[in-house]
Amino acid sequence: MDIPYIIGAGLNPILGIVVDRFLRDHRYFVILLGSLIMVLANIICIVLPDCDKCWYAAIPSVLLGISYSISSTVLYPQISLVCDPNVVGTAYGILAVLCNIGNAIL
């Protein structure tokens, strides 16, 4: 159960450097890629048969870790670029609420 969070913690600094240096103008594409990876992970989770000792059962968890890393590294800084400085705190609060609703549903 810790695989997505370990992958996310290890990948966040690397992804942050890559996005800041090379993909600054393509952040929306990176966010879209993260969303597609999450959808792919959920589809793989549905399709995989039940197996407690199979190594491939970790593939959706690894993909979710990559998706979490992309969303936290690229999506959260977009708030300060898009919103007025007077409502940035409210925007972060709304984003946190939406993320928690999504986590509760999944």
JODA-V470603 format. One record per residue. N is the residue number from 1. RES is the residue in one letter. PHI is phi as a letter, one per 40 degrees, with the letter a starting at -180 (NA if undefined). Layout:
# JODA-V470603
N & RES & PHI
N & RES & PHI
This chain:
# JODA-V470603
1 & M & NA
2 & D & c
3 & I & d
4 & P & c
5 & Y & c
6 & I & c
7 & I & c
8 & G & c
9 & A & c
10 & G & c
11 & L & c
12 & N & d
13 & P & c
14 & I & c
15 & L & c
16 & G & c
17 & I & c
18 & V & c
19 & V & c
20 & D & c
21 & R & c
22 & F & b
23 & L & b
24 & R & d
25 & D & c
26 & H & b
27 & R & c
28 & Y & c
29 & F & c
30 & V & c
31 & I & c
32 & L & c
33 & L & c
34 & G & c
35 & S & c
36 & L & c
37 & I & c
38 & M & c
39 & V & c
40 & L & c
41 & A & c
42 & N & c
43 & I & c
44 & I & c
45 & C & c
46 & I & c
47 & V & c
48 & L & c
49 & P & c
50 & D & c
51 & C & a
52 & D & c
53 & K & b
54 & C & c
55 & W & c
56 & Y & c
57 & A & c
58 & A & c
59 & I & d
60 & P & c
61 & S & c
62 & V & c
63 & L & c
64 & L & c
65 & G & c
66 & I & c
67 & S & c
68 & Y & c
69 & S & c
70 & I & c
71 & S & c
72 & S & c
73 & T & c
74 & V & b
75 & L & c
76 & Y & c
77 & P & c
78 & Q & c
79 & I & d
80 & S & c
81 & L & c
82 & V & c
83 & C & c
84 & D & c
85 & P & d
86 & N & c
87 & V & b
88 & V & c
89 & G & c
90 & T & c
91 & A & c
92 & Y & c
93 & G & c
94 & I & c
95 & L & c
96 & A & c
97 & V & c
98 & L & c
99 & C & c
100 & N & c
101 & I & c
102 & G & c
103 & N & c
104 & A & c
105 & I & c
106 & L & c
